[in-house]
């Protein structure tokens, strides 16, 4: 099932989400998988350095707000109450 994904588990999940109509088909699964892993690793590093969760909150809002929604169907996740950002 990893054909075309370079064996990336996230890429396989992204492909499945695209087939189910849950994720944008504008995404290249392998590229999106690398982006998610790189973004998460970078955000975790920033959280350690800054001693806040702000980087993870930013990553979550951008990923769920912009990238992971099918065309013309709105956001994949309903916007809930925003979490308060810790002071820097």
KABEL-V190262 format. One record per run of one state. SS is the DSSP state (H for helix, E for strand, - for the rest). FROM is the first residue (numbers start at 1). LEN is the number of residues. If there is no record, write none. Layout:
ss = {SS	SS}
from = {FROM	FROM}
len = {LEN	LEN}
//
This chain:
ss = {-	H	-	H	-	H	-}
from = {1	9	20	29	51	54	68}
len = {8	11	9	22	3	14	21}
//
